[in-house]
Amino acid sequence: MSQSPELLRRLLRSKDRMDGAPHEEWPVNRLAQVSAVSVAHFAREFKRAFGVPPHRYLLTRRIERAIALLRDTGQPITEIALQTGWNSVGTFGRIFRDITGESPGELRARECSALHDRKEIPECVMRAVDRPDLNTAVSEKRRLTATSKLGLQSD
């Protein structure tokens, strides 16, 4: 059964709000209010429509913005963390590493060394390439956690 166009418009409204202000707090009840649906219905239908839960979508946007700021500005990492909606620099660094596979400092160093190669590539293409894949990152982390709990060696 597909979602109604009206429901999709409502879900897009909340997604647009997160896109417009990813640094703000967006608990599910606030997003459900924006969409004018119940909290449970919102969470279920958002994931069904966009393939990821609302919180994971917001994390993707925050990390994507942090990557752009690390690459394009000389701002301190602490300032970037706070500007992109993180209350704790430690949490920002941990989640950033979980998702991208490297620390914010490592990413900045790598991006600065490869900056000259990116000049020829359209920005829209680079954004798509740089967009973090949270499904892969979360699945990999769960696999590693399960492996360590069983006492097995990971590849």
C-alpha positions as CSV (number, residue, x, y, z in Angstrom):
1,M,0.0,0.0,0.0
2,S,1.5,3.3,-1.0
3,Q,1.5,6.5,0.9
4,S,-1.0,9.2,0.0
5,P,0.3,12.4,-1.7
6,E,-1.1,14.4,1.2
7,L,0.9,12.4,3.8
8,L,4.0,12.7,1.6
9,R,3.7,16.4,1.5
10,R,3.4,16.5,5.2
11,L,6.5,14.4,5.7
12,L,8.4,16.5,3.2
13,R,7.5,19.6,5.2
14,S,9.3,18.1,8.3
15,K,12.2,16.9,6.1
16,D,12.5,20.5,4.7
17,R,12.5,21.9,8.2
18,M,15.4,19.6,9.2
19,D,17.3,20.5,6.0
20,G,16.8,24.2,6.7
21,A,18.0,24.0,10.3
22,P,19.9,20.8,11.0
23,H,21.7,22.5,13.9
24,E,18.4,22.7,15.8
25,E,17.0,20.0,18.0
26,W,14.4,17.9,16.1
27,P,12.8,15.4,18.5
28,V,10.2,13.2,16.8
29,N,7.3,14.9,18.6
30,R,8.3,18.3,17.1
31,L,8.6,16.8,13.6
32,A,5.2,15.1,14.1
33,Q,3.7,18.4,15.0
34,V,5.2,20.0,11.8
35,S,3.7,17.2,9.8
36,A,0.4,17.3,11.7
37,V,0.3,13.5,12.4
38,S,0.8,11.4,15.5
39,V,4.3,10.7,16.8
40,A,4.1,6.9,16.1
41,H,2.6,7.4,12.7
42,F,5.2,10.0,11.8
43,A,8.2,7.9,12.8
44,R,6.8,4.8,10.9
45,E,5.8,6.7,7.7
46,F,9.0,8.9,7.6
47,K,11.1,5.7,7.5
48,R,8.9,4.1,5.0
49,A,9.0,7.2,2.7
50,F,12.7,8.1,3.0
51,G,14.3,4.8,3.9
52,V,15.8,6.0,7.2
53,P,14.4,7.1,10.6
54,P,14.1,10.8,11.2
55,H,17.0,10.9,13.7
56,R,19.4,9.1,11.3
57,Y,18.4,11.5,8.5
58,L,19.2,14.4,10.7
59,L,22.6,12.9,11.6
60,T,23.3,12.6,7.9
61,R,22.6,16.2,7.3
62,R,24.7,17.3,10.3
63,I,27.7,15.2,9.2
64,E,27.3,16.4,5.6
65,R,27.4,20.0,6.7
66,A,30.4,19.4,9.0
67,I,32.3,17.8,6.1
68,A,31.6,20.9,4.0
69,L,32.8,23.2,6.8
70,L,35.9,21.2,7.5
71,R,36.7,21.2,3.8
72,D,35.8,24.7,2.9
73,T,36.7,26.8,6.0
74,G,39.5,27.1,8.5
75,Q,37.1,27.2,11.5
76,P,38.2,25.2,14.5
77,I,36.7,21.7,14.8
78,T,35.0,22.7,18.1
79,E,33.3,25.6,16.4
80,I,32.1,23.4,13.6
81,A,30.8,20.8,16.0
82,L,28.7,23.4,17.8
83,Q,27.6,25.1,14.6
84,T,26.3,21.8,13.2
85,G,24.1,21.0,16.2
86,W,26.3,19.0,18.5
87,N,26.4,19.8,22.2
88,S,29.5,17.7,22.9
89,V,32.7,17.8,20.8
90,G,33.4,14.2,22.0
91,T,30.1,12.9,20.7
92,F,30.6,14.8,17.4
93,G,34.0,13.2,17.0
94,R,32.8,9.7,17.9
95,I,29.8,9.8,15.6
96,F,31.8,11.5,12.8
97,R,34.4,8.7,12.9
98,D,31.7,6.0,13.1
99,I,30.1,7.4,9.9
100,T,33.0,8.6,7.9
101,G,35.7,6.2,9.1
102,E,38.1,9.0,10.0
103,S,38.3,11.8,12.6
104,P,37.3,15.4,11.6
105,G,41.0,16.4,11.7
106,E,42.0,13.5,9.4
107,L,39.2,14.3,7.0
108,R,40.3,18.0,6.9
109,A,43.9,17.1,6.2
110,R,43.0,14.6,3.4
111,E,40.5,17.1,1.9
112,C,43.0,20.0,1.9
113,S,45.6,17.8,0.1
114,A,43.0,16.8,-2.5
115,L,41.4,20.3,-2.9
116,H,43.1,21.1,-6.2
117,D,41.6,17.9,-7.8
118,R,38.0,19.0,-6.9
119,K,38.0,22.3,-8.8
120,E,37.0,20.6,-12.1
121,I,34.0,18.6,-10.6
122,P,30.6,20.3,-10.3
123,E,29.5,20.9,-6.7
124,C,26.3,18.9,-7.0
125,V,28.3,15.8,-7.9
126,M,30.8,16.3,-5.0
127,R,27.9,16.6,-2.6
128,A,26.4,13.3,-3.7
129,V,29.8,11.7,-3.4
130,D,30.5,13.1,0.0
131,R,27.1,12.3,1.4
132,P,27.6,9.9,4.3
133,D,25.8,6.5,4.1
134,L,24.5,6.0,7.6
135,N,22.9,2.6,6.8
136,T,26.4,1.2,6.0
137,A,28.1,2.9,8.9
138,V,25.5,1.7,11.4
139,S,25.3,-1.8,10.1
140,E,29.1,-2.1,10.2
141,K,29.2,-0.8,13.8
142,R,26.6,-3.3,14.8
143,R,28.5,-6.1,13.1
144,L,31.7,-5.1,14.9
145,T,29.9,-4.9,18.3
146,A,28.3,-8.3,17.8
147,T,31.6,-9.8,16.8
148,S,33.4,-8.4,19.8
149,K,30.7,-9.6,22.2
150,L,31.1,-13.1,20.8
151,G,34.9,-12.9,21.2
152,L,35.5,-13.4,17.5
153,Q,38.1,-11.7,15.4
154,S,36.8,-9.3,12.7
155,D,38.2,-9.2,9.2
